[in-house]
Amino acid sequence: MFENVPPATLNWACPLSNWPTVTSSWNTPRGVGTNPHQGVDLSANYVPIYAVWNGWLIRVRNYTIRFQIDINNDGIKNDSVYYCYYYHLSARSSEGYYTKGAQIGTSGNEGGAYAPHLHFGGAITDSYGTRWYRNEINYRWTSY
């Protein structure tokens, strides 16, 4: 399921150290994979990726991170269950709490037959299931 408005509008940092080229946009029809696209693909050739907000890194699979956003920045899991997903990583950091701008992994092409890139998406998971959100409205340029 797709939604246009996320549960919170936050001043997220860029998940990469500079603004990348978007190679596949959110909700774009595709011939392979999820259809429509559940995030954005960002050109990233084995480079560090960063936490876009304060929160908890949770490993989903070897090269996929689910990052739970700490919306109110209190270090306690008492917010809406709002996540960022980072896919196709070549390396990831350990599970735990990270602050905005901390390195949490390295981009790659694991789990796919495509050029190295970062698949990045936002979702909320609750009793209604998982709903993917437009994440572009949270993007801001932040240098580290």
C-alpha positions, 0 to 999 in steps of 0.5 A: 500500500502507498501513501503520499504523506508520511506520519511525520515531516522531519528534516532528514539528512541525505543518506549519502554524503552528497546529492546523488542521481535518482535512478528510479523514483518512488511509485514508478511502475517497473517490469521487475521487483516491487511494482510500483517502486517502494522507494527511490534508487540513488546512484551510489558506487560502494560509498558510505551511507548515513542515518537520516535521523536519530534512531535504531538500526535493525538488521532485516537480512545480511544487506538490508537495514530497517532503521526505526526513526526516533521521531521525538529524539528521546532515545526511547521507542515510544513513537509511531513505528516509522522506518527507513529501509536501506537495500543492496548494501555491501556492509552494514553497522551493528544493530543499535541506536545511531544519531543523524549523520552517523555512518550505518553501512556502505552501498553496493549491489547485493541481492540484485543484478544491478549496478551498485546503488542505494534503494532507500524508502520510508514506511510505517508498519502497524496493525494495518500492515506496511504502508510505503510513503513518499520520502522526498518531502523529508530530504534536506541537504546536510553536510557531515 
